């Protein structure tokens, strides 16, 4: 498979580049950081509390046991949406 560190690095660079290109405001940074932290925490909660009852899960549990870490920069860039 692919090196997870490389995937995380590429995704982080793309999300930071997207933030710089499309926003670059303090409010946007705060929103993106909150989304990057809150999104994965909510997902971990949903995965935990809905386990066995038809909830969703990742087929690759990644480094966290819930999801791969590359989801964090995806949330970061999505924060400005």
N, C-alpha and C positions, 0 to 999 in steps of 0.2 A: 504494500500500500504506500501511500504518500506519507511523508514526514509531517506529523501534526504541527510541529513548531513552524515549519515553512508555511503551511496552510494558514495558521493563525497570524503569522507575520504578514503574508500577502493580504489577508482580509483586513487586518488592522491598518496597513498602509492605504488600502483602497478606501476604507471608511474615513480615515483622517483626511485623505485627499479630497473626498467628496464633501466633507464638512468645510474644508478650506475653500473649495471652489464654489459651493452653493450657499454658504451661510457665513461663517467666520464671526458671528456675533456672540457675546457673552451669554445671552439668553438661549441661543441655539446650542452652545456648549453645555450649559446646565441641563437643558432638556435631553440632549443626546446622552450625557453621562447618566442621568436618571433612568432613561430608557434602557441603556446598556446594563445597568445593575438590576432594575426592577423587572424587566422582561424575563431574563433567565430565572430570577427568584420566583416569579409567578409560575413559570413553566415547571420548575422543580416542585412547587406546591401542587399544581394540577396533576403532575405525573404521580406524585406520592398519594394524594387523596383520592384520585380516580383509578388507581391501580386495581385491576381485576373487575372493574365495573363498566368497561367499554370506553374508558378514557384513552387518550393517545399516549404514545411513547416513541422514542427514537429507537431505531434498530441498532444504531451505534451509540452506546452510552458514553463514549468518549472519556475524557479525563475526570469528569465530575461524578460519574455514575448515573447521571440523568441525561446529559447531552454533551456534544463536543464543544470545546471552548470557542471554536470559531463562530459560534452563534452570537457571542458578545459583541464583536464589531459589526455584525449584521444589524443587531438592535441599535447600536450606536448611530449608524448611518440612517436607520429608519426613524430615529428620534425627531428629526427635523420634518418628517412627513406629517 
